[in-house]
Amino acid sequence: MNATMAVMAREFVARREVVLVAVAAVVIATAMPFMPGLGNYQPDDVRTVSSNTLAVALGWGLALLFGATVIGGDLSEGRFGFYFARPVSGLAVWWGRVLAALLLILVCETIVLLPSLLGNATVLVSSHEWVWPAVIACLVMPFLLLLLSHAISIMVRARTAWLFLDLAGFVVLVVVAWLSVRPLLMMVAEIAVYVIAGALIAALAIALSIAGWVGVAVGRVDVPRTHSALSLALWGTLAVCLAGIAFYSSWLRNFGPKDFDKVEVLTVAPDGRWVEAFGQARNRLDVRRRCLISTADNLWIPVPGPWGGYPMDVIYSVDGSTALWRGAGGSDEPRTLWWADLGRRDPSAQPTNLVVAMDALLALSAGGERLAILEDGTLSIYELEDERLLTAVRLPEGFDRVTPLFPSEETLRLFVRVGHGEGQSLLIVDVVASSGEIVPTGKIKGLGDKLLLMVDGGLQHMVVWTRSEDGLASDRNIYDANDGSFIRKLTTSGFPRFLHDGRLVIVSEDDDGGLSLVVESVEGRDRMAHSIAGASEPTLSGEAVPNGVVVARLEDPSDRSQGLRIDLLDVDSGELRNVGRHLRRAFPWAPWQYGTAGAVFWFRDQPASSRLFLDQTGALMRWNPETGGLAHVVGGAK
């Protein structure tokens, strides 16, 4: 240690003139507020920005300079033998010079930062947000640049065949680093990305430190020998570190539903056999795995790419046999379409040759055989399995706010908003899949900007909820979904849902303030009302069984953490049957699809989603109508 300190003191004194550069930078930073053209900025802000920028620039510049000259320069010019003529070890020489250079850099940075530190003294006491950025910019990066510059200077000066190993090692380093970080970036695992990136930087710093010391200790005054020792130590150490980091990165992201302890359901197949879910496992930082999970057995399919941030990132055919989604990619990049045949014994994700933008609209036919893609005003319809193009048609001008849905395998229905303001209309247009013929079938006039549409499972009827600009008034009308003809105006409060037999069910407030479940036909006949006594904030979760809707209410209104009480209400008799307590709805969204029409289309009846719940441990549970019990699907405390 004494030898190391002696070498460090000698080098510090020998290179102390660089402090004058820091003093000059302080003068420049102090004088910056008086420069012309900066009159609109606060002097303290200008001085702070100037001193911070100059400190970082000076620190990094000195690190590169010292790294290239503190050992490599003396070694190539024959001045390095002075140290080895004395009883000083290679370790002492290496660390003495490195620490001297690093100490000089820190002294210079501190001098340049004085105007910023003195002008913002309260920040040092009251805030800690600046600590890590300052440590990285003023200590970590200069140290890393110092070591890196030293290694490169030795490699360049030696000019030996070991340079080929260095180039190959650099390529491997970049590839392994990218393969370790990129999957975590695509999974939006921010903490994991920081951990892996920090591990890579630490591994590089450790390897450069060991390599620099070994090079000095073995090579002494011989530059080629120093290079060979440095390269072997550098890439040998990095190989071990990179292998460990790559393994850890792979372990972080490679887990399945059996490892989940937290589950978030994103979408549910119409028949309830599959769900799209985000799962998190213990000790995997913030990495969440996106996959399709079977609710009936142990099958699951990894879904490439992150969740797009909206419910219908995965779409299903009406019979639940097919799932389709966009693959991985940047937010503005075109994405490859993937699909899975969920009816197979061993379903798997299959990439297609079809590439679409993130704003392209997609629709699957009822049986999943056909796919419609609406992008940049062009509608294309494919046979999904063999990707055969059936038709491609350019939509008429003005069809820029469209939502496509399949009422049958041969017909694609488009709901098109035209016009602006209170005079908007909704066009209903059918497109023949085999020929591309566009057939207008109906039009609903006089709709406002704020609009919500709900379509029943068979695309026969729809409810259009038009709200005023101030949101205080609203009209809810029922129309024929084929030709747009008006059927009637809803008089009950609340927003309805369609039952499988075409009737409507609504949670409505009575005149006396009580809540009732109202069941009525589309035409308004055969109206029944069932009181929901003592219910706190009841909501309809869907038709779990024919003529049986799930009603969810707060278990304890004063403590929402207690979850929901779930009951099944028979819409004909009004009889309540308890499903479970202290639960949460696993799929809180309605089965909707966002379209450029600017409206939300409740495009298919999904009763199966109302049979899925999350318990207090975070496990996904499925209610079995036959047994009346809850079965564990995935997740929960281990």
C-alpha positions in Angstrom: 0.0 0.0 0.0 2.9 2.4 0.8 4.4 1.8 -2.6 1.0 2.4 -4.3 0.6 5.7 -2.4 4.1 6.7 -3.3 3.5 6.2 -7.0 0.2 8.0 -6.8 1.7 11.0 -5.0 4.5 11.2 -7.5 2.1 11.1 -10.5 -0.2 13.6 -8.9 2.5 16.1 -8.5 3.9 15.5 -11.9 0.6 16.2 -13.6 -0.7 18.9 -11.3 -0.7 21.5 -14.1 -4.0 20.3 -15.3 -5.6 22.0 -12.4 -5.0 25.3 -14.2 -7.3 24.1 -16.9 -10.0 23.6 -14.3 -9.4 27.1 -13.0 -9.8 28.5 -16.5 -13.1 26.5 -16.9 -14.4 28.1 -13.6 -13.7 31.5 -15.0 -15.6 30.7 -18.2 -18.6 29.3 -16.3 -18.7 32.3 -14.0 -18.6 34.7 -16.9 -21.2 33.0 -19.0 -24.2 35.0 -17.6 -22.6 38.1 -19.0 -22.3 36.8 -22.5 -24.4 38.5 -25.2 -27.7 36.8 -26.2 -28.4 35.3 -22.7 -30.3 38.2 -21.3 -33.6 36.2 -21.0 -32.1 33.5 -18.8 -31.5 33.7 -15.0 -27.8 34.1 -14.2 -27.8 31.3 -11.7 -29.4 28.9 -14.2 -26.8 29.9 -16.9 -23.9 29.5 -14.4 -25.2 26.1 -13.2 -25.7 24.7 -16.7 -22.3 26.0 -17.8 -20.4 24.6 -14.8 -22.1 21.2 -15.0 -21.4 20.9 -18.7 -17.8 22.0 -18.5 -17.1 19.7 -15.5 -18.4 16.6 -17.3 -16.6 17.6 -20.5 -13.3 18.2 -18.7 -13.6 15.0 -16.6 -14.2 12.8 -19.7 -11.6 14.5 -21.7 -8.9 14.1 -19.0 -9.9 10.5 -18.6 -9.3 9.8 -22.2 -6.0 11.8 -22.2 -4.7 10.2 -19.0 -5.8 6.7 -20.1 -3.8 7.0 -23.3 -0.7 8.5 -21.7 -0.4 7.6 -18.0 1.1 4.2 -18.8 1.0 3.6 -22.6 2.9 6.8 -23.4 5.7 6.3 -20.9 5.9 2.6 -21.8 6.3 3.3 -25.6 8.8 6.1 -25.0 11.0 4.0 -22.7 10.4 5.9 -19.5 8.7 3.1 -17.6 11.8 1.3 -16.5 12.3 3.8 -13.7 9.7 2.0 -11.6 10.9 -1.5 -12.2 14.5 -0.5 -11.3 13.1 -0.2 -7.8 11.4 -2.8 -5.5 7.9 -1.8 -6.7 5.3 -4.4 -7.8 3.3 -4.2 -11.0 0.2 -3.9 -8.9 1.5 -0.8 -7.1 2.6 0.8 -10.3 -0.7 0.2 -12.0 -3.0 1.3 -9.2 -0.8 4.2 -8.1 -0.9 5.8 -11.6 -4.6 5.0 -12.1 -5.6 6.4 -8.7 -3.5 9.5 -9.3 -5.2 10.1 -12.6 -8.6 9.6 -11.1 -7.9 11.9 -8.2 -6.8 14.6 -10.5 -10.0 14.2 -12.5 -12.1 14.5 -9.4 -10.2 17.6 -8.2 -10.7 19.3 -11.5 -14.4 18.4 -11.7 -15.0 19.7 -8.2 -13.2 23.0 -9.0 -15.3 23.5 -12.1 -18.5 22.6 -10.2 -18.0 25.1 -7.5 -20.2 27.9 -9.1 -23.0 25.4 -9.5 -22.6 23.9 -6.0 -22.4 27.3 -4.3 -25.3 28.7 -6.2 -27.5 25.7 -5.4 -26.4 24.9 -1.8 -30.0 24.1 -0.7 -30.3 21.4 -3.3 -27.4 19.5 -1.7 -29.3 19.4 1.6 -33.0 19.0 0.5 -32.7 16.7 -2.6 -31.1 13.5 -3.4 -32.2 13.2 -7.0 -28.9 14.6 -8.3 -26.7 12.1 -6.4 -26.8 9.1 -8.8 -26.6 11.2 -12.1 -23.6 13.1 -10.6 -21.9 9.9 -9.5 -22.3 8.3 -12.9 -21.2 11.4 -14.9 -18.4 12.5 -12.7 -17.0 9.3 -11.3 -18.2 6.1 -13.0 -17.8 7.3 -16.6 -14.4 8.9 -16.1 -13.1 5.8 -14.4 -14.4 3.6 -17.2 -13.1 5.9 -20.0 -9.7 6.0 -18.2 -9.4 2.2 -18.3 -10.8 1.8 -21.8 -8.5 4.5 -23.2 -5.5 2.8 -21.6 -6.4 -0.6 -23.1 -7.0 0.8 -26.6 -3.7 2.8 -26.4 -1.7 -0.4 -25.6 -3.4 -2.3 -28.4 -2.7 0.4 -31.0 0.9 1.0 -29.9 1.8 -2.7 -29.8 0.4 -3.5 -33.3 0.6 -7.3 -32.7 -1.6 -10.1 -34.0 -3.4 -10.0 -30.7 -5.4 -7.1 -32.2 -7.5 -9.7 -34.0 -8.5 -11.2 -30.7 -9.4 -7.8 -29.5 -11.6 -7.1 -32.4 -13.3 -10.5 -32.2 -13.8 -10.0 -28.4 -15.3 -6.5 -29.0 -17.9 -8.0 -31.4 -18.8 -10.8 -29.0 -19.1 -8.2 -26.2 -21.6 -6.1 -28.2 -23.6 -9.0 -29.4 -23.9 -10.6 -25.9 -24.8 -7.3 -24.3 -27.5 -6.6 -26.9 -29.0 -10.1 -26.6 -29.0 -9.7 -22.8 -30.6 -6.3 -22.7 -32.9 -6.2 -25.8 -35.4 -8.9 -24.7 -35.8 -7.0 -21.4 -36.4 -3.8 -23.3 -39.1 -5.4 -25.4 -40.7 -6.7 -22.2 -40.6 -3.2 -20.7 -38.8 -4.4 -17.6 -37.1 -1.2 -16.6 -35.5 -2.3 -13.4 -34.1 -5.5 -15.0 -32.7 -3.4 -17.9 -30.9 -1.2 -15.4 -29.6 -4.2 -13.4 -28.2 -6.0 -16.5 -26.8 -2.8 -18.0 -25.1 -2.0 -14.7 -23.7 -5.6 -14.5 -22.3 -5.2 -18.0 -20.6 -1.9 -17.1 -19.3 -3.4 -13.9 -18.0 -6.4 -15.7 -16.2 -4.2 -18.2 -14.6 -2.1 -15.5 -13.5 -5.1 -13.5 -12.1 -6.8 -16.6 -10.2 -3.6 -17.7 -8.8 -3.2 -14.2 -7.5 -6.7 -14.0 -6.2 -6.6 -17.6 -4.4 -3.3 -17.0 -2.7 -4.6 -13.9 -1.8 -8.0 -15.5 -0.4 -6.2 -18.6 1.9 -4.0 -16.5 2.9 -6.8 -14.1 3.7 -9.3 -17.0 4.8 -7.0 -19.8 6.8 -4.5 -17.7 8.7 -2.5 -20.3 7.9 -4.7 -23.3 4.9 -3.2 -25.2 4.1 -6.4 -27.3 4.3 -8.5 -24.2 2.1 -6.1 -22.3 -0.4 -6.3 -25.1 -0.6 -10.1 -25.1 -1.0 -10.3 -21.3 -3.6 -7.5 -21.3 -5.7 -9.1 -24.1 -5.7 -12.6 -22.5 -6.7 -11.2 -19.1 -9.3 -8.8 -20.5 -11.2 -11.3 -22.7 -10.8 -14.2 -20.4 -12.3 -12.2 -17.5 -15.0 -10.8 -19.7 -15.9 -14.2 -21.0 -16.6 -15.5 -17.5 -18.6 -12.3 -16.6 -20.6 -12.2 -19.8 -21.5 -15.9 -19.4 -22.9 -15.2 -16.0 -24.8 -12.1 -17.1 -26.3 -13.8 -20.1 -27.4 -16.7 -18.0 -28.9 -14.3 -15.4 -30.7 -12.3 -18.1 -32.1 -15.5 -19.6 -33.2 -16.8 -16.2 -35.0 -13.5 -15.5 -37.2 -13.7 -18.5 -37.6 -17.5 -19.0 -40.4 -18.7 -16.7 -43.9 -19.9 -17.3 -47.3 -19.8 -15.7 -46.4 -22.4 -13.1 -44.0 -19.8 -11.7 -46.5 -16.9 -11.6 -47.4 -15.4 -8.3 -49.1 -12.3 -9.7 -51.4 -12.4 -12.7 -53.1 -9.7 -14.8 -55.6 -10.8 -17.3 -55.6 -8.7 -20.5 -58.0 -10.5 -22.8 -60.3 -13.6 -22.7 -61.2 -15.9 -25.6 -65.0 -15.8 -26.2 -65.4 -19.5 -25.0 -63.2 -18.9 -21.9 -60.7 -21.7 -22.7 -57.8 -19.3 -23.1 -56.8 -16.0 -21.5 -54.0 -13.5 -22.4 -52.2 -12.7 -19.2 -49.2 -10.9 -17.8 -47.5 -12.9 -15.1 -44.8 -12.0 -12.6 -42.6 -14.5 -10.7 -40.8 -14.2 -7.5 -37.2 -12.9 -7.6 -37.5 -11.9 -11.3 -37.3 -8.1 -10.6 -40.0 -6.4 -12.6 -40.0 -8.9 -15.5 -43.5 -9.9 -16.6 -44.2 -12.6 -19.0 -46.9 -12.2 -21.6 -48.6 -15.4 -22.7 -51.8 -17.2 -23.6 -52.9 -19.6 -20.9 -55.4 -22.4 -21.1 -58.0 -22.3 -18.3 -58.7 -26.0 -18.7 -55.3 -27.6 -18.6 -51.6 -26.9 -18.3 -51.1 -25.6 -21.9 -49.7 -22.2 -22.5 -48.2 -20.2 -25.4 -45.6 -17.4 -25.1 -46.7 -14.3 -26.9 -43.7 -12.5 -28.5 -43.6 -8.8 -28.0 -44.9 -6.5 -25.2 -48.4 -5.6 -24.4 -49.5 -2.7 -26.7 -51.3 -1.0 -23.8 -54.9 -1.5 -24.9 -57.3 -4.3 -24.3 -57.6 -5.8 -27.8 -53.8 -6.3 -28.4 -54.8 -10.0 -28.9 -58.0 -10.7 -30.9 -59.9 -13.9 -31.1 -62.3 -15.6 -33.4 -65.9 -15.8 -32.1 -65.6 -19.5 -31.5 -62.4 -19.0 -29.6 -60.4 -21.3 -31.9 -58.0 -18.7 -33.2 -55.9 -15.9 -31.6 -54.0 -13.2 -33.5 -51.6 -10.5 -32.4 -48.8 -8.2 -33.4 -45.2 -9.3 -32.7 -42.4 -7.4 -31.1 -41.1 -4.1 -32.5 -40.7 -0.4 -31.8 -43.7 1.9 -31.2 -43.6 3.2 -34.8 -42.3 0.1 -36.5 -44.4 -2.3 -38.6 -45.1 -5.5 -36.8 -45.3 -9.1 -38.0 -48.6 -10.8 -37.3 -48.6 -14.0 -35.2 -51.4 -16.4 -34.7 -52.2 -19.6 -32.9 -54.7 -22.4 -33.5 -56.0 -22.8 -30.0 -58.0 -25.9 -30.9 -54.9 -28.1 -31.5 -53.6 -30.5 -28.8 -50.2 -28.7 -28.9 -50.9 -25.1 -29.9 -48.0 -22.8 -30.6 -47.4 -19.3 -31.8 -46.9 -19.1 -35.6 -45.5 -16.1 -37.4 -47.0 -15.0 -40.7 -45.5 -13.2 -43.6 -48.0 -10.3 -43.1 -46.6 -7.1 -41.6 -48.9 -4.3 -40.4 -48.5 -0.9 -38.7 -49.5 -0.5 -35.1 -52.6 1.6 -36.2 -53.8 -1.0 -38.7 -57.2 -2.4 -37.8 -57.6 -6.2 -37.6 -60.7 -8.5 -37.6 -61.0 -12.2 -37.5 -64.0 -14.1 -38.9 -66.3 -16.2 -36.6 -64.4 -19.4 -37.3 -60.9 -17.8 -37.6 -60.5 -18.8 -41.2 -60.3 -15.2 -42.5 -58.5 -12.1 -41.5 -59.3 -8.5 -42.5 -56.6 -5.8 -42.4 -57.6 -2.1 -42.8 -54.5 0.1 -43.3 -54.0 3.4 -45.0 -57.5 3.3 -46.5 -57.0 -0.2 -48.1 -59.0 -3.1 -47.0 -57.4 -6.6 -47.5 -59.0 -9.9 -46.7 -56.9 -13.1 -46.4 -57.3 -16.7 -45.8 -55.3 -16.9 -42.5 -53.8 -20.3 -42.7 -52.2 -20.1 -46.1 -52.2 -16.3 -46.3 -53.9 -16.3 -49.6 -55.2 -12.8 -50.5 -59.0 -13.0 -51.3 -59.5 -9.3 -52.1 -58.0 -5.9 -51.7 -60.1 -2.8 -52.2 -59.5 0.9 -51.8 -62.2 2.3 -49.5 -64.1 5.4 -50.8 -62.9 8.9 -49.8 -64.1 9.9 -46.3 -63.9 6.3 -44.9 -61.1 7.3 -42.5 -62.9 6.4 -39.3 -63.9 2.8 -39.7 -64.3 -0.2 -37.4 -64.5 -3.6 -39.2 -66.4 -6.7 -37.8 -67.3 -10.0 -39.4 -71.0 -11.0 -39.2 -70.2 -14.1 -41.3 -67.3 -15.7 -43.1 -68.3 -14.2 -46.4 -69.2 -10.7 -45.2 -67.2 -8.0 -43.5 -69.2 -5.2 -42.0 -67.8 -1.7 -41.7 -69.2 0.9 -39.3 -68.0 4.3 -40.7 -68.3 7.7 -39.0 -68.7 10.6 -41.5 -69.1 14.3 -40.9 -68.2 16.3 -37.8 -69.8 17.9 -34.8 -73.5 17.3 -34.0 -74.2 16.4 -37.6 -72.2 13.2 -37.7 -73.6 10.1 -39.2 -72.8 6.4 -38.9 -72.7 4.4 -42.2 -73.2 0.7 -42.2 -71.4 -0.9 -45.1 -70.9 -4.6 -46.0 -67.9 -5.8 -48.0 -68.1 -9.2 -49.9 -65.0 -11.1 -48.9 -64.6 -13.0 -52.2 -65.1 -10.1 -54.6 -64.4 -6.9 -52.6 -67.8 -5.5 -53.6 -68.9 -2.6 -51.3 -72.6 -2.7 -50.4 -74.1 0.2 -48.3 -76.8 -1.2 -46.1 -77.8 1.6 -43.8 -77.2 5.0 -42.2 -77.8 6.5 -38.8 -78.0 10.3 -38.8 -77.7 13.1 -36.3 -75.0 11.6 -33.9 -72.7 13.7 -31.8 -69.0 13.6 -31.2 -69.2 11.6 -28.0 -70.4 8.3 -28.9 -70.5 4.7 -27.5 -71.8 1.8 -29.5 -72.6 -1.7 -28.2 -73.3 -4.5 -30.7 -74.8 -7.8 -29.7 -73.1 -11.2 -30.3 -74.9 -11.8 -33.6 -74.4 -8.3 -35.0 -78.2 -7.9 -35.2 -78.9 -5.0 -32.8 -76.8 -2.2 -31.3 -77.2 0.4 -28.7 -75.9 3.9 -29.6 -75.2 6.2 -26.6 -74.8 9.8 -27.7 -73.7 12.3 -25.1 -73.8 16.1 -25.2 -70.6 18.2 -25.3 -70.9 19.0 -21.5 -71.7 15.3 -20.8 -74.8 16.2 -18.8 -77.4 14.9 -21.3 -77.4 11.7 -23.2 -79.6 9.6 -25.6 -79.5 5.8 -25.7 -81.2 4.4 -28.7 -81.5 0.9 -30.1 -81.0 0.4 -33.8 -80.9 -2.5 -36.2 -77.2 -3.3 -36.8 -77.9 -4.5 -40.4 -79.6 -1.4 -41.9 -79.4 1.2 -39.1 -83.2 1.5 -38.7 -84.4 3.0 -35.4 -86.1 0.6 -33.0 -86.7 2.6 -29.8 -85.3 4.8 -27.2 -84.2 3.4 -23.9 -86.0 5.0 -20.9 -84.2 3.2 -18.0 -80.9 4.6 -16.6 -77.7 2.8 -16.9 -76.0 1.2 -19.9 -77.4 -2.2 -21.0 -75.8 -5.5 -22.0 -77.2 -8.0 -24.4 -78.1 -11.5 -23.3 -77.6 -14.5 -25.5 -81.3 -14.6 -26.5 -81.3 -10.9 -27.6 -82.8 -9.4 -24.5 -81.3 -6.4 -22.7 -80.3 -6.4 -19.0 -79.6 -3.1 -17.2 -78.7 -2.1 -13.6 -81.0 0.9 -13.1 -81.8 3.3 -10.2 -85.4 3.3 -9.0 -87.4 6.4 -8.2 -86.8 5.9 -4.5 -83.0 5.6 -4.9 -82.9 1.8 -4.8 -81.2 -0.4 -7.5 -82.8 -2.9 -9.7 -81.9 -5.3 -12.5 -84.1 -4.6 -15.4 -84.6 -7.2 -18.1 -86.5 -6.4 -21.3 -86.7 -7.3 -25.0 -85.2 -5.2 -27.7 -88.6 -3.9 -28.6 -89.3 -3.0 -24.9 -91.8 -5.8 -24.2 -91.7 -8.4 -21.5 -90.1 -6.1 -19.0 -89.1 -7.5 -15.6 -87.3 -5.8 -12.7 -85.5 -7.5 -9.8 -84.5 -5.5 -6.8 -80.8 -5.7 -5.7 -81.2 -4.8 -2.0 -78.3 -3.6 0.0 -75.9 -3.6 -3.0 -73.0 -1.2 -2.9 -71.9 0.0 -6.4 -73.2 -3.1 -8.2 -71.9 -3.8 -11.7 -72.7 -6.4 -14.3 -69.9 -8.7 -15.3 -71.7 -10.6 -18.0 -73.9 -13.6 -18.6 -71.9 -16.4 -17.0 -74.6 -19.0 -17.9 -77.7 -18.7 -20.0 -80.1 -16.2 -18.4 -77.7 -15.9 -15.4 -75.7 -12.7 -15.1 -72.9 -12.1 -12.7 -73.4 -9.1 -10.3 -70.3 -7.8 -8.5 -70.6 -5.5 -5.5 -68.2 -4.1 -2.9 -67.8 -6.5 0.0 -67.1 -3.6 2.4 -67.7 -0.1 1.0 -65.4 1.4 3.6 -62.5 -0.9 2.7 -62.1 -1.6 -1.0 -59.1 -3.9 -0.3 -61.7 -6.5 0.9 -62.6 -7.1 -2.8 -66.0 -7.9 -4.2 -68.9 -10.2 -3.4 -69.8 -12.1 -6.6 -73.4 -13.3 -7.1 -75.2 -15.0 -10.0 -78.6 -13.5 -10.6 -81.2 -15.5 -12.5 -82.8 -12.9 -14.8 -86.1 -14.7 -15.0 -86.7 -15.5 -11.3 -84.5 -12.9 -9.6 -82.9 -15.6 -7.5 -79.3 -14.8 -6.2 -76.7 -17.5 -6.0 -73.4 -16.7 -4.3 -70.2 -17.4 -6.4 -67.6 -16.2 -4.0 -66.4 -13.5 -1.7 -63.3 -11.3 -1.4 -62.6 -11.6 -5.1 -61.7 -9.2 -7.9 -62.8 -9.4 -11.5 -60.0 -10.8 -13.5 -61.1 -9.1 -16.7 -62.5 -5.7 -15.8 -62.8 -4.5 -19.3 -65.7 -5.2 -21.5 -64.8 -7.2 -24.7 -64.4 -4.1 -26.8 -62.5 -3.0 -29.8 -61.1 0.4 -30.4 -61.6 1.6 -33.9 -60.7 4.7 -35.8 -64.4 5.4 -35.9 -63.7 7.1 -32.5 -66.2 4.8 -30.7 -66.0 1.7 -28.6 -67.7 -1.3 -30.2 -68.8 -4.1 -27.9 -68.3 -6.5 -30.7 -69.0 -9.9 -29.4 -70.8 -11.5 -26.4 -68.1 -12.9 -24.0 -69.9 -14.6 -21.1 -66.8 -16.6 -20.3 -65.0 -13.6 -19.1 -67.4 -13.1 -16.3 -66.5 -16.5 -14.9 -62.9 -15.5 -14.1 -61.7 -13.9 -10.9 -58.6 -13.1 -8.8 -58.6 -14.1 -5.2 -56.8 -12.4 -2.3 -53.5 -14.2 -3.0 -53.4 -13.0 -6.7 -54.4 -16.4 -8.1 -56.6 -16.6 -11.2 -59.7 -18.6 -10.4 -62.4 -20.0 -12.8 -65.9 -20.5 -11.6 -67.4 -23.8 -12.7 -71.2 -23.4 -13.3 -71.8 -27.2 -13.0 -70.2 -27.6 -9.6 -70.6 -24.0 -8.3 -67.0 -24.0 -7.1 -63.9 -22.0 -7.9 -61.0 -23.8 -9.5 -57.4 -22.6 -9.5 -56.0 -21.7 -12.9 -52.6 -20.1 -12.3 -50.8 -17.8 -9.9 -51.2 -17.0 -6.2 -48.9 -17.1 -3.2 -46.5 -20.1 -3.3 
